[in-house]
Amino acid sequence: MTEPRNYSPYQQKIIQRYYDNRDQIDEQKLSDLVASLYLAEGKKKDKLWQQAEELMKRMKVREARIEHIMSSKNPSILAELVKDIAAGRST
């Protein structure tokens, strides 16, 4: 059995800032994935779509919208979601 980690106060602050900013980090990752999806091919593209789906779920995008995006696997539809998120519209 492993013992719980004891982080220094400095490490604790870094970890806390990461979780405080996780929404913005996820938005940026999803945006980056859109660009990568336009350029990717084959298995790499499948992996990127899987990452996009995981991010959308973590970002609490409506399940119906995730299904629509994943069934089409069209980067421009995913880009619309990113635009909606950036504009603060409901996802």
PyMOL Python script that loads the backbone (N, CA, C, O; Angstrom):
from pymol import cmd

cmd.read_pdbstr("""\
ATOM      1  N   MET A   1       0.840  -1.172   0.000  1.00  0.00           N
ATOM      2  CA  MET A   1       0.000   0.000   0.000  1.00  0.00           C
ATOM      3  C   MET A   1       0.892   1.245   0.000  1.00  0.00           C
ATOM      4  O   MET A   1       1.868   1.323   0.746  1.00  0.00           O
ATOM      5  N   THR A   2       0.541   2.214  -0.848  1.00  0.00           N
ATOM      6  CA  THR A   2       1.364   3.416  -0.927  1.00  0.00           C
ATOM      7  C   THR A   2       0.883   4.451   0.081  1.00  0.00           C
ATOM      8  O   THR A   2      -0.300   4.535   0.410  1.00  0.00           O
ATOM      9  N   GLU A   3       1.824   5.217   0.546  1.00  0.00           N
ATOM     10  CA  GLU A   3       1.512   6.273   1.505  1.00  0.00           C
ATOM     11  C   GLU A   3       1.081   7.525   0.757  1.00  0.00           C
ATOM     12  O   GLU A   3       1.515   7.750  -0.373  1.00  0.00           O
ATOM     13  N   PRO A   4       0.233   8.341   1.370  1.00  0.00           N
ATOM     14  CA  PRO A   4      -0.167   9.592   0.713  1.00  0.00           C
ATOM     15  C   PRO A   4       1.048  10.500   0.559  1.00  0.00           C
ATOM     16  O   PRO A   4       1.955  10.513   1.391  1.00  0.00           O
ATOM     17  N   ARG A   5       1.034  11.250  -0.525  1.00  0.00           N
ATOM     18  CA  ARG A   5       2.155  12.150  -0.774  1.00  0.00           C
ATOM     19  C   ARG A   5       2.046  13.394   0.093  1.00  0.00           C
ATOM     20  O   ARG A   5       0.957  13.911   0.341  1.00  0.00           O
ATOM     21  N   ASN A   6       3.165  13.843   0.531  1.00  0.00           N
ATOM     22  CA  ASN A   6       3.226  15.091   1.288  1.00  0.00           C
ATOM     23  C   ASN A   6       3.875  16.138   0.388  1.00  0.00           C
ATOM     24  O   ASN A   6       5.087  16.127   0.177  1.00  0.00           O
ATOM     25  N   TYR A   7       3.052  17.039  -0.136  1.00  0.00           N
ATOM     26  CA  TYR A   7       3.564  18.077  -1.018  1.00  0.00           C
ATOM     27  C   TYR A   7       3.978  19.288  -0.200  1.00  0.00           C
ATOM     28  O   TYR A   7       3.381  19.594   0.832  1.00  0.00           O
ATOM     29  N   SER A   8       5.002  19.966  -0.673  1.00  0.00           N
ATOM     30  CA  SER A   8       5.424  21.202  -0.024  1.00  0.00           C
ATOM     31  C   SER A   8       4.349  22.266  -0.277  1.00  0.00           C
ATOM     32  O   SER A   8       3.540  22.125  -1.194  1.00  0.00           O
ATOM     33  N   PRO A   9       4.340  23.313   0.523  1.00  0.00           N
ATOM     34  CA  PRO A   9       3.355  24.388   0.290  1.00  0.00           C
ATOM     35  C   PRO A   9       3.451  24.952  -1.133  1.00  0.00           C
ATOM     36  O   PRO A   9       2.433  25.280  -1.742  1.00  0.00           O
ATOM     37  N   TYR A  10       4.660  25.063  -1.654  1.00  0.00           N
ATOM     38  CA  TYR A  10       4.854  25.555  -3.024  1.00  0.00           C
ATOM     39  C   TYR A  10       4.191  24.618  -4.028  1.00  0.00           C
ATOM     40  O   TYR A  10       3.488  25.077  -4.928  1.00  0.00           O
ATOM     41  N   GLN A  11       4.405  23.317  -3.885  1.00  0.00           N
ATOM     42  CA  GLN A  11       3.795  22.338  -4.784  1.00  0.00           C
ATOM     43  C   GLN A  11       2.276  22.362  -4.660  1.00  0.00           C
ATOM     44  O   GLN A  11       1.563  22.239  -5.656  1.00  0.00           O
ATOM     45  N   GLN A  12       1.785  22.522  -3.432  1.00  0.00           N
ATOM     46  CA  GLN A  12       0.337  22.578  -3.222  1.00  0.00           C
ATOM     47  C   GLN A  12      -0.275  23.768  -3.956  1.00  0.00           C
ATOM     48  O   GLN A  12      -1.364  23.652  -4.519  1.00  0.00           O
ATOM     49  N   LYS A  13       0.406  24.902  -3.958  1.00  0.00           N
ATOM     50  CA  LYS A  13      -0.092  26.086  -4.662  1.00  0.00           C
ATOM     51  C   LYS A  13      -0.132  25.847  -6.166  1.00  0.00           C
ATOM     52  O   LYS A  13      -1.086  26.243  -6.836  1.00  0.00           O
ATOM     53  N   ILE A  14       0.899  25.202  -6.693  1.00  0.00           N
ATOM     54  CA  ILE A  14       0.937  24.900  -8.132  1.00  0.00           C
ATOM     55  C   ILE A  14      -0.219  23.974  -8.506  1.00  0.00           C
ATOM     56  O   ILE A  14      -0.908  24.198  -9.501  1.00  0.00           O
ATOM     57  N   ILE A  15      -0.419  22.953  -7.715  1.00  0.00           N
ATOM     58  CA  ILE A  15      -1.505  22.006  -7.974  1.00  0.00           C
ATOM     59  C   ILE A  15      -2.852  22.717  -7.893  1.00  0.00           C
ATOM     60  O   ILE A  15      -3.721  22.494  -8.736  1.00  0.00           O
ATOM     61  N   GLN A  16      -3.031  23.565  -6.894  1.00  0.00           N
ATOM     62  CA  GLN A  16      -4.289  24.300  -6.741  1.00  0.00           C
ATOM     63  C   GLN A  16      -4.538  25.225  -7.920  1.00  0.00           C
ATOM     64  O   GLN A  16      -5.663  25.303  -8.413  1.00  0.00           O
ATOM     65  N   ARG A  17      -3.506  25.929  -8.382  1.00  0.00           N
ATOM     66  CA  ARG A  17      -3.663  26.821  -9.535  1.00  0.00           C
ATOM     67  C   ARG A  17      -4.048  26.030 -10.781  1.00  0.00           C
ATOM     68  O   ARG A  17      -4.861  26.494 -11.581  1.00  0.00           O
ATOM     69  N   TYR A  18      -3.476  24.847 -10.951  1.00  0.00           N
ATOM     70  CA  TYR A  18      -3.823  24.004 -12.097  1.00  0.00           C
ATOM     71  C   TYR A  18      -5.323  23.701 -12.077  1.00  0.00           C
ATOM     72  O   TYR A  18      -6.004  23.876 -13.088  1.00  0.00           O
ATOM     73  N   TYR A  19      -5.835  23.253 -10.941  1.00  0.00           N
ATOM     74  CA  TYR A  19      -7.247  22.910 -10.856  1.00  0.00           C
ATOM     75  C   TYR A  19      -8.145  24.146 -10.917  1.00  0.00           C
ATOM     76  O   TYR A  19      -9.269  24.065 -11.414  1.00  0.00           O
ATOM     77  N   ASP A  20      -7.668  25.281 -10.422  1.00  0.00           N
ATOM     78  CA  ASP A  20      -8.436  26.520 -10.526  1.00  0.00           C
ATOM     79  C   ASP A  20      -8.595  26.956 -11.983  1.00  0.00           C
ATOM     80  O   ASP A  20      -9.603  27.558 -12.351  1.00  0.00           O
ATOM     81  N   ASN A  21      -7.598  26.648 -12.803  1.00  0.00           N
ATOM     82  CA  ASN A  21      -7.599  27.073 -14.205  1.00  0.00           C
ATOM     83  C   ASN A  21      -7.891  25.937 -15.180  1.00  0.00           C
ATOM     84  O   ASN A  21      -7.681  26.082 -16.384  1.00  0.00           O
ATOM     85  N   ARG A  22      -8.366  24.828 -14.674  1.00  0.00           N
ATOM     86  CA  ARG A  22      -8.566  23.649 -15.531  1.00  0.00           C
ATOM     87  C   ARG A  22      -9.552  23.908 -16.665  1.00  0.00           C
ATOM     88  O   ARG A  22      -9.365  23.392 -17.767  1.00  0.00           O
ATOM     89  N   ASP A  23     -10.594  24.695 -16.420  1.00  0.00           N
ATOM     90  CA  ASP A  23     -11.557  24.993 -17.479  1.00  0.00           C
ATOM     91  C   ASP A  23     -10.874  25.678 -18.662  1.00  0.00           C
ATOM     92  O   ASP A  23     -11.087  25.300 -19.814  1.00  0.00           O
ATOM     93  N   GLN A  24     -10.058  26.682 -18.370  1.00  0.00           N
ATOM     94  CA  GLN A  24      -9.357  27.392 -19.439  1.00  0.00           C
ATOM     95  C   GLN A  24      -8.344  26.478 -20.135  1.00  0.00           C
ATOM     96  O   GLN A  24      -8.162  26.557 -21.350  1.00  0.00           O
ATOM     97  N   ILE A  25      -7.701  25.631 -19.376  1.00  0.00           N
ATOM     98  CA  ILE A  25      -6.736  24.689 -19.950  1.00  0.00           C
ATOM     99  C   ILE A  25      -7.452  23.727 -20.897  1.00  0.00           C
ATOM    100  O   ILE A  25      -6.965  23.455 -21.995  1.00  0.00           O
ATOM    101  N   ASP A  26      -8.610  23.211 -20.472  1.00  0.00           N
ATOM    102  CA  ASP A  26      -9.379  22.295 -21.317  1.00  0.00           C
ATOM    103  C   ASP A  26      -9.886  22.988 -22.574  1.00  0.00           C
ATOM    104  O   ASP A  26      -9.867  22.398 -23.655  1.00  0.00           O
ATOM    105  N   GLU A  27     -10.337  24.232 -22.446  1.00  0.00           N
ATOM    106  CA  GLU A  27     -10.779  24.989 -23.619  1.00  0.00           C
ATOM    107  C   GLU A  27      -9.644  25.133 -24.621  1.00  0.00           C
ATOM    108  O   GLU A  27      -9.848  24.960 -25.823  1.00  0.00           O
ATOM    109  N   GLN A  28      -8.453  25.447 -24.135  1.00  0.00           N
ATOM    110  CA  GLN A  28      -7.302  25.608 -25.015  1.00  0.00           C
ATOM    111  C   GLN A  28      -6.938  24.286 -25.674  1.00  0.00           C
ATOM    112  O   GLN A  28      -6.625  24.253 -26.864  1.00  0.00           O
ATOM    113  N   LYS A  29      -6.976  23.193 -24.911  1.00  0.00           N
ATOM    114  CA  LYS A  29      -6.666  21.877 -25.475  1.00  0.00           C
ATOM    115  C   LYS A  29      -7.649  21.510 -26.577  1.00  0.00           C
ATOM    116  O   LYS A  29      -7.255  20.984 -27.619  1.00  0.00           O
ATOM    117  N   LEU A  30      -8.940  21.791 -26.344  1.00  0.00           N
ATOM    118  CA  LEU A  30      -9.963  21.475 -27.338  1.00  0.00           C
ATOM    119  C   LEU A  30      -9.744  22.305 -28.597  1.00  0.00           C
ATOM    120  O   LEU A  30      -9.891  21.803 -29.711  1.00  0.00           O
ATOM    121  N   SER A  31      -9.398  23.559 -28.418  1.00  0.00           N
ATOM    122  CA  SER A  31      -9.105  24.435 -29.554  1.00  0.00           C
ATOM    123  C   SER A  31      -7.902  23.912 -30.343  1.00  0.00           C
ATOM    124  O   SER A  31      -7.926  23.886 -31.573  1.00  0.00           O
ATOM    125  N   ASP A  32      -6.869  23.503 -29.642  1.00  0.00           N
ATOM    126  CA  ASP A  32      -5.683  22.944 -30.302  1.00  0.00           C
ATOM    127  C   ASP A  32      -6.016  21.661 -31.048  1.00  0.00           C
ATOM    128  O   ASP A  32      -5.464  21.394 -32.116  1.00  0.00           O
ATOM    129  N   LEU A  33      -6.922  20.865 -30.481  1.00  0.00           N
ATOM    130  CA  LEU A  33      -7.321  19.618 -31.131  1.00  0.00           C
ATOM    131  C   LEU A  33      -8.007  19.877 -32.462  1.00  0.00           C
ATOM    132  O   LEU A  33      -7.836  19.107 -33.407  1.00  0.00           O
ATOM    133  N   VAL A  34      -8.786  20.958 -32.549  1.00  0.00           N
ATOM    134  CA  VAL A  34      -9.461  21.290 -33.810  1.00  0.00           C
ATOM    135  C   VAL A  34      -8.421  21.455 -34.913  1.00  0.00           C
ATOM    136  O   VAL A  34      -8.563  20.882 -35.993  1.00  0.00           O
ATOM    137  N   ALA A  35      -7.391  22.226 -34.646  1.00  0.00           N
ATOM    138  CA  ALA A  35      -6.342  22.447 -35.645  1.00  0.00           C
ATOM    139  C   ALA A  35      -5.642  21.136 -36.003  1.00  0.00           C
ATOM    140  O   ALA A  35      -5.369  20.866 -37.173  1.00  0.00           O
ATOM    141  N   SER A  36      -5.358  20.335 -34.996  1.00  0.00           N
ATOM    142  CA  SER A  36      -4.678  19.059 -35.239  1.00  0.00           C
ATOM    143  C   SER A  36      -5.554  18.109 -36.056  1.00  0.00           C
ATOM    144  O   SER A  36      -5.049  17.361 -36.893  1.00  0.00           O
ATOM    145  N   LEU A  37      -6.866  18.138 -35.813  1.00  0.00           N
ATOM    146  CA  LEU A  37      -7.774  17.240 -36.528  1.00  0.00           C
ATOM    147  C   LEU A  37      -7.843  17.572 -38.014  1.00  0.00           C
ATOM    148  O   LEU A  37      -7.999  16.673 -38.841  1.00  0.00           O
ATOM    149  N   TYR A  38      -7.729  18.847 -38.362  1.00  0.00           N
ATOM    150  CA  TYR A  38      -7.729  19.218 -39.772  1.00  0.00           C
ATOM    151  C   TYR A  38      -6.530  18.619 -40.502  1.00  0.00           C
ATOM    152  O   TYR A  38      -6.608  18.329 -41.696  1.00  0.00           O
ATOM    153  N   LEU A  39      -5.423  18.435 -39.788  1.00  0.00           N
ATOM    154  CA  LEU A  39      -4.181  17.981 -40.407  1.00  0.00           C
ATOM    155  C   LEU A  39      -3.915  16.485 -40.261  1.00  0.00           C
ATOM    156  O   LEU A  39      -3.135  15.917 -41.026  1.00  0.00           O
ATOM    157  N   ALA A  40      -4.557  15.845 -39.285  1.00  0.00           N
ATOM    158  CA  ALA A  40      -4.245  14.444 -38.957  1.00  0.00           C
ATOM    159  C   ALA A  40      -4.877  13.472 -39.949  1.00  0.00           C
ATOM    160  O   ALA A  40      -5.842  13.785 -40.646  1.00  0.00           O
ATOM    161  N   GLU A  41      -4.287  12.280 -39.979  1.00  0.00           N
ATOM    162  CA  GLU A  41      -4.792  11.198 -40.831  1.00  0.00           C
ATOM    163  C   GLU A  41      -4.694   9.881 -40.073  1.00  0.00           C
ATOM    164  O   GLU A  41      -3.885   9.742 -39.155  1.00  0.00           O
ATOM    165  N   GLY A  42      -5.521   8.919 -40.462  1.00  0.00           N
ATOM    166  CA  GLY A  42      -5.430   7.550 -39.957  1.00  0.00           C
ATOM    167  C   GLY A  42      -5.637   7.410 -38.466  1.00  0.00           C
ATOM    168  O   GLY A  42      -6.522   8.031 -37.878  1.00  0.00           O
ATOM    169  N   LYS A  43      -4.797   6.575 -37.866  1.00  0.00           N
ATOM    170  CA  LYS A  43      -4.926   6.259 -36.439  1.00  0.00           C
ATOM    171  C   LYS A  43      -4.732   7.493 -35.563  1.00  0.00           C
ATOM    172  O   LYS A  43      -5.363   7.620 -34.514  1.00  0.00           O
ATOM    173  N   LYS A  44      -3.871   8.387 -35.991  1.00  0.00           N
ATOM    174  CA  LYS A  44      -3.632   9.621 -35.232  1.00  0.00           C
ATOM    175  C   LYS A  44      -4.932  10.417 -35.109  1.00  0.00           C
ATOM    176  O   LYS A  44      -5.236  10.964 -34.049  1.00  0.00           O
ATOM    177  N   LYS A  45      -5.696  10.476 -36.207  1.00  0.00           N
ATOM    178  CA  LYS A  45      -6.955  11.207 -36.201  1.00  0.00           C
ATOM    179  C   LYS A  45      -7.953  10.556 -35.242  1.00  0.00           C
ATOM    180  O   LYS A  45      -8.669  11.252 -34.522  1.00  0.00           O
ATOM    181  N   ASP A  46      -7.999   9.221 -35.234  1.00  0.00           N
ATOM    182  CA  ASP A  46      -8.892   8.506 -34.317  1.00  0.00           C
ATOM    183  C   ASP A  46      -8.551   8.824 -32.864  1.00  0.00           C
ATOM    184  O   ASP A  46      -9.442   9.034 -32.041  1.00  0.00           O
ATOM    185  N   LYS A  47      -7.266   8.858 -32.558  1.00  0.00           N
ATOM    186  CA  LYS A  47      -6.808   9.155 -31.192  1.00  0.00           C
ATOM    187  C   LYS A  47      -7.195  10.581 -30.797  1.00  0.00           C
ATOM    188  O   LYS A  47      -7.609  10.821 -29.663  1.00  0.00           O
ATOM    189  N   LEU A  48      -7.062  11.516 -31.720  1.00  0.00           N
ATOM    190  CA  LEU A  48      -7.416  12.912 -31.437  1.00  0.00           C
ATOM    191  C   LEU A  48      -8.919  13.052 -31.181  1.00  0.00           C
ATOM    192  O   LEU A  48      -9.331  13.814 -30.306  1.00  0.00           O
ATOM    193  N   TRP A  49      -9.730  12.325 -31.936  1.00  0.00           N
ATOM    194  CA  TRP A  49     -11.172  12.370 -31.711  1.00  0.00           C
ATOM    195  C   TRP A  49     -11.515  11.804 -30.338  1.00  0.00           C
ATOM    196  O   TRP A  49     -12.410  12.306 -29.658  1.00  0.00           O
ATOM    197  N   GLN A  50     -10.811  10.773 -29.942  1.00  0.00           N
ATOM    198  CA  GLN A  50     -11.033  10.188 -28.616  1.00  0.00           C
ATOM    199  C   GLN A  50     -10.701  11.215 -27.530  1.00  0.00           C
ATOM    200  O   GLN A  50     -11.436  11.353 -26.552  1.00  0.00           O
ATOM    201  N   GLN A  51      -9.598  11.928 -27.708  1.00  0.00           N
ATOM    202  CA  GLN A  51      -9.222  12.969 -26.747  1.00  0.00           C
ATOM    203  C   GLN A  51     -10.269  14.079 -26.709  1.00  0.00           C
ATOM    204  O   GLN A  51     -10.609  14.584 -25.639  1.00  0.00           O
ATOM    205  N   ALA A  52     -10.775  14.454 -27.879  1.00  0.00           N
ATOM    206  CA  ALA A  52     -11.798  15.498 -27.948  1.00  0.00           C
ATOM    207  C   ALA A  52     -13.051  15.075 -27.188  1.00  0.00           C
ATOM    208  O   ALA A  52     -13.648  15.875 -26.467  1.00  0.00           O
ATOM    209  N   GLU A  53     -13.445  13.817 -27.353  1.00  0.00           N
ATOM    210  CA  GLU A  53     -14.629  13.319 -26.653  1.00  0.00           C
ATOM    211  C   GLU A  53     -14.422  13.358 -25.140  1.00  0.00           C
ATOM    212  O   GLU A  53     -15.316  13.766 -24.399  1.00  0.00           O
ATOM    213  N   GLU A  54     -13.261  12.940 -24.687  1.00  0.00           N
ATOM    214  CA  GLU A  54     -12.960  12.961 -23.253  1.00  0.00           C
ATOM    215  C   GLU A  54     -12.997  14.388 -22.708  1.00  0.00           C
ATOM    216  O   GLU A  54     -13.538  14.631 -21.629  1.00  0.00           O
ATOM    217  N   LEU A  55     -12.423  15.325 -23.455  1.00  0.00           N
ATOM    218  CA  LEU A  55     -12.426  16.724 -23.017  1.00  0.00           C
ATOM    219  C   LEU A  55     -13.844  17.279 -22.955  1.00  0.00           C
ATOM    220  O   LEU A  55     -14.205  17.967 -22.001  1.00  0.00           O
ATOM    221  N   MET A  56     -14.648  16.977 -23.976  1.00  0.00           N
ATOM    222  CA  MET A  56     -16.018  17.486 -23.983  1.00  0.00           C
ATOM    223  C   MET A  56     -16.805  16.957 -22.785  1.00  0.00           C
ATOM    224  O   MET A  56     -17.591  17.688 -22.182  1.00  0.00           O
ATOM    225  N   LYS A  57     -16.592  15.694 -22.444  1.00  0.00           N
ATOM    226  CA  LYS A  57     -17.283  15.121 -21.288  1.00  0.00           C
ATOM    227  C   LYS A  57     -16.821  15.799 -19.999  1.00  0.00           C
ATOM    228  O   LYS A  57     -17.633  16.105 -19.125  1.00  0.00           O
ATOM    229  N   ARG A  58     -15.521  16.029 -19.887  1.00  0.00           N
ATOM    230  CA  ARG A  58     -14.991  16.671 -18.686  1.00  0.00           C
ATOM    231  C   ARG A  58     -15.488  18.117 -18.578  1.00  0.00           C
ATOM    232  O   ARG A  58     -15.658  18.649 -17.481  1.00  0.00           O
ATOM    233  N   MET A  59     -15.717  18.739 -19.741  1.00  0.00           N
ATOM    234  CA  MET A  59     -16.198  20.118 -19.768  1.00  0.00           C
ATOM    235  C   MET A  59     -17.722  20.189 -19.617  1.00  0.00           C
ATOM    236  O   MET A  59     -18.308  21.272 -19.637  1.00  0.00           O
ATOM    237  N   LYS A  60     -18.350  19.025 -19.468  1.00  0.00           N
ATOM    238  CA  LYS A  60     -19.797  18.926 -19.249  1.00  0.00           C
ATOM    239  C   LYS A  60     -20.609  19.476 -20.422  1.00  0.00           C
ATOM    240  O   LYS A  60     -21.625  20.145 -20.231  1.00  0.00           O
ATOM    241  N   VAL A  61     -20.144  19.180 -21.634  1.00  0.00           N
ATOM    242  CA  VAL A  61     -20.917  19.500 -22.833  1.00  0.00           C
ATOM    243  C   VAL A  61     -22.109  18.547 -22.855  1.00  0.00           C
ATOM    244  O   VAL A  61     -21.988  17.385 -22.465  1.00  0.00           O
ATOM    245  N   ARG A  62     -23.264  19.042 -23.314  1.00  0.00           N
ATOM    246  CA  ARG A  62     -24.461  18.197 -23.376  1.00  0.00           C
ATOM    247  C   ARG A  62     -24.168  16.917 -24.161  1.00  0.00           C
ATOM    248  O   ARG A  62     -23.502  16.947 -25.196  1.00  0.00           O
ATOM    249  N   GLU A  63     -24.674  15.798 -23.652  1.00  0.00           N
ATOM    250  CA  GLU A  63     -24.430  14.484 -24.270  1.00  0.00           C
ATOM    251  C   GLU A  63     -24.910  14.452 -25.721  1.00  0.00           C
ATOM    252  O   GLU A  63     -24.250  13.863 -26.578  1.00  0.00           O
ATOM    253  N   ALA A  64     -26.052  15.079 -26.000  1.00  0.00           N
ATOM    254  CA  ALA A  64     -26.585  15.094 -27.368  1.00  0.00           C
ATOM    255  C   ALA A  64     -25.619  15.805 -28.321  1.00  0.00           C
ATOM    256  O   ALA A  64     -25.438  15.384 -29.464  1.00  0.00           O
ATOM    257  N   ARG A  65     -25.017  16.863 -27.845  1.00  0.00           N
ATOM    258  CA  ARG A  65     -24.072  17.606 -28.696  1.00  0.00           C
ATOM    259  C   ARG A  65     -22.793  16.802 -28.914  1.00  0.00           C
ATOM    260  O   ARG A  65     -22.231  16.805 -30.009  1.00  0.00           O
ATOM    261  N   ILE A  66     -22.342  16.121 -27.877  1.00  0.00           N
ATOM    262  CA  ILE A  66     -21.158  15.265 -28.020  1.00  0.00           C
ATOM    263  C   ILE A  66     -21.435  14.176 -29.051  1.00  0.00           C
ATOM    264  O   ILE A  66     -20.609  13.913 -29.926  1.00  0.00           O
ATOM    265  N   GLU A  67     -22.604  13.545 -28.941  1.00  0.00           N
ATOM    266  CA  GLU A  67     -22.959  12.482 -29.891  1.00  0.00           C
ATOM    267  C   GLU A  67     -23.008  13.010 -31.312  1.00  0.00           C
ATOM    268  O   GLU A  67     -22.542  12.349 -32.240  1.00  0.00           O
ATOM    269  N   HIS A  68     -23.575  14.211 -31.490  1.00  0.00           N
ATOM    270  CA  HIS A  68     -23.646  14.815 -32.824  1.00  0.00           C
ATOM    271  C   HIS A  68     -22.244  15.053 -33.392  1.00  0.00           C
ATOM    272  O   HIS A  68     -21.963  14.716 -34.542  1.00  0.00           O
ATOM    273  N   ILE A  69     -21.389  15.626 -32.582  1.00  0.00           N
ATOM    274  CA  ILE A  69     -20.017  15.913 -33.030  1.00  0.00           C
ATOM    275  C   ILE A  69     -19.266  14.623 -33.332  1.00  0.00           C
ATOM    276  O   ILE A  69     -18.577  14.521 -34.348  1.00  0.00           O
ATOM    277  N   MET A  70     -19.400  13.636 -32.446  1.00  0.00           N
ATOM    278  CA  MET A  70     -18.662  12.382 -32.627  1.00  0.00           C
ATOM    279  C   MET A  70     -19.205  11.559 -33.795  1.00  0.00           C
ATOM    280  O   MET A  70     -18.443  10.833 -34.434  1.00  0.00           O
ATOM    281  N   SER A  71     -20.485  11.654 -34.081  1.00  0.00           N
ATOM    282  CA  SER A  71     -21.029  10.891 -35.209  1.00  0.00           C
ATOM    283  C   SER A  71     -20.592  11.497 -36.541  1.00  0.00           C
ATOM    284  O   SER A  71     -20.389  10.777 -37.519  1.00  0.00           O
ATOM    285  N   SER A  72     -20.448  12.820 -36.575  1.00  0.00           N
ATOM    286  CA  SER A  72     -20.015  13.462 -37.823  1.00  0.00           C
ATOM    287  C   SER A  72     -18.493  13.445 -37.973  1.00  0.00           C
ATOM    288  O   SER A  72     -17.967  13.358 -39.083  1.00  0.00           O
ATOM    289  N   LYS A  73     -17.797  13.529 -36.839  1.00  0.00           N
ATOM    290  CA  LYS A  73     -16.331  13.636 -36.833  1.00  0.00           C
ATOM    291  C   LYS A  73     -15.848  14.677 -37.845  1.00  0.00           C
ATOM    292  O   LYS A  73     -14.922  14.450 -38.624  1.00  0.00           O
ATOM    293  N   ASN A  74     -16.519  15.821 -37.794  1.00  0.00           N
ATOM    294  CA  ASN A  74     -16.198  16.944 -38.668  1.00  0.00           C
ATOM    295  C   ASN A  74     -15.537  18.029 -37.820  1.00  0.00           C
ATOM    296  O   ASN A  74     -16.173  18.576 -36.918  1.00  0.00           O
ATOM    297  N   PRO A  75     -14.273  18.346 -38.093  1.00  0.00           N
ATOM    298  CA  PRO A  75     -13.575  19.353 -37.283  1.00  0.00           C
ATOM    299  C   PRO A  75     -14.267  20.714 -37.261  1.00  0.00           C
ATOM    300  O   PRO A  75     -14.165  21.440 -36.272  1.00  0.00           O
ATOM    301  N   SER A  76     -14.970  21.069 -38.336  1.00  0.00           N
ATOM    302  CA  SER A  76     -15.630  22.379 -38.359  1.00  0.00           C
ATOM    303  C   SER A  76     -16.785  22.431 -37.360  1.00  0.00           C
ATOM    304  O   SER A  76     -17.070  23.495 -36.810  1.00  0.00           O
ATOM    305  N   ILE A  77     -17.456  21.301 -37.113  1.00  0.00           N
ATOM    306  CA  ILE A  77     -18.517  21.259 -36.111  1.00  0.00           C
ATOM    307  C   ILE A  77     -17.917  21.375 -34.710  1.00  0.00           C
ATOM    308  O   ILE A  77     -18.476  22.040 -33.838  1.00  0.00           O
ATOM    309  N   LEU A  78     -16.783  20.725 -34.507  1.00  0.00           N
ATOM    310  CA  LEU A  78     -16.080  20.858 -33.231  1.00  0.00           C
ATOM    311  C   LEU A  78     -15.607  22.292 -33.040  1.00  0.00           C
ATOM    312  O   LEU A  78     -15.624  22.810 -31.924  1.00  0.00           O
ATOM    313  N   ALA A  79     -15.182  22.938 -34.131  1.00  0.00           N
ATOM    314  CA  ALA A  79     -14.751  24.338 -34.052  1.00  0.00           C
ATOM    315  C   ALA A  79     -15.909  25.243 -33.633  1.00  0.00           C
ATOM    316  O   ALA A  79     -15.696  26.220 -32.916  1.00  0.00           O
ATOM    317  N   GLU A  80     -17.128  24.933 -34.070  1.00  0.00           N
ATOM    318  CA  GLU A  80     -18.303  25.704 -33.652  1.00  0.00           C
ATOM    319  C   GLU A  80     -18.506  25.594 -32.143  1.00  0.00           C
ATOM    320  O   GLU A  80     -18.843  26.578 -31.484  1.00  0.00           O
ATOM    321  N   LEU A  81     -18.301  24.395 -31.598  1.00  0.00           N
ATOM    322  CA  LEU A  81     -18.410  24.211 -30.147  1.00  0.00           C
ATOM    323  C   LEU A  81     -17.377  25.076 -29.439  1.00  0.00           C
ATOM    324  O   LEU A  81     -17.697  25.750 -28.459  1.00  0.00           O
ATOM    325  N   VAL A  82     -16.152  25.061 -29.924  1.00  0.00           N
ATOM    326  CA  VAL A  82     -15.077  25.863 -29.311  1.00  0.00           C
ATOM    327  C   VAL A  82     -15.459  27.351 -29.351  1.00  0.00           C
ATOM    328  O   VAL A  82     -15.236  28.085 -28.388  1.00  0.00           O
ATOM    329  N   LYS A  83     -16.032  27.778 -30.470  1.00  0.00           N
ATOM    330  CA  LYS A  83     -16.446  29.169 -30.605  1.00  0.00           C
ATOM    331  C   LYS A  83     -17.562  29.489 -29.606  1.00  0.00           C
ATOM    332  O   LYS A  83     -17.556  30.554 -28.990  1.00  0.00           O
ATOM    333  N   ASP A  84     -18.511  28.577 -29.445  1.00  0.00           N
ATOM    334  CA  ASP A  84     -19.606  28.776 -28.482  1.00  0.00           C
ATOM    335  C   ASP A  84     -19.061  28.864 -27.052  1.00  0.00           C
ATOM    336  O   ASP A  84     -19.497  29.704 -26.265  1.00  0.00           O
ATOM    337  N   ILE A  85     -18.123  28.005 -26.732  1.00  0.00           N
ATOM    338  CA  ILE A  85     -17.532  28.012 -25.384  1.00  0.00           C
ATOM    339  C   ILE A  85     -16.797  29.334 -25.139  1.00  0.00           C
ATOM    340  O   ILE A  85     -16.919  29.936 -24.073  1.00  0.00           O
ATOM    341  N   ALA A  86     -16.037  29.771 -26.139  1.00  0.00           N
ATOM    342  CA  ALA A  86     -15.297  31.029 -25.997  1.00  0.00           C
ATOM    343  C   ALA A  86     -16.228  32.221 -25.836  1.00  0.00           C
ATOM    344  O   ALA A  86     -15.897  33.191 -25.154  1.00  0.00           O
ATOM    345  N   ALA A  87     -17.395  32.144 -26.468  1.00  0.00           N
ATOM    346  CA  ALA A  87     -18.366  33.244 -26.387  1.00  0.00           C
ATOM    347  C   ALA A  87     -19.220  33.145 -25.126  1.00  0.00           C
ATOM    348  O   ALA A  87     -20.028  34.030 -24.847  1.00  0.00           O
ATOM    349  N   GLY A  88     -19.038  32.059 -24.362  1.00  0.00           N
ATOM    350  CA  GLY A  88     -19.797  31.896 -23.125  1.00  0.00           C
ATOM    351  C   GLY A  88     -21.206  31.383 -23.332  1.00  0.00           C
ATOM    352  O   GLY A  88     -22.037  31.439 -22.426  1.00  0.00           O
ATOM    353  N   ARG A  89     -21.475  30.874 -24.544  1.00  0.00           N
ATOM    354  CA  ARG A  89     -22.812  30.332 -24.814  1.00  0.00           C
ATOM    355  C   ARG A  89     -22.946  28.933 -24.231  1.00  0.00           C
ATOM    356  O   ARG A  89     -21.956  28.229 -24.032  1.00  0.00           O
ATOM    357  N   SER A  90     -24.158  28.554 -23.966  1.00  0.00           N
ATOM    358  CA  SER A  90     -24.449  27.234 -23.420  1.00  0.00           C
ATOM    359  C   SER A  90     -23.993  26.138 -24.383  1.00  0.00           C
ATOM    360  O   SER A  90     -24.180  26.244 -25.595  1.00  0.00           O
ATOM    361  N   THR A  91     -23.401  25.099 -23.833  1.00  0.00           N
ATOM    362  CA  THR A  91     -22.921  24.005 -24.674  1.00  0.00           C
ATOM    363  C   THR A  91     -23.860  22.840 -24.522  1.00  0.00           C
ATOM    364  O   THR A  91     -23.655  21.797 -25.142  1.00  0.00           O
TER     365      THR A  91
END
""", "prot")
cmd.dss("prot")
cmd.show_as("cartoon", "prot")
cmd.util.cbc("prot")
cmd.orient("prot")
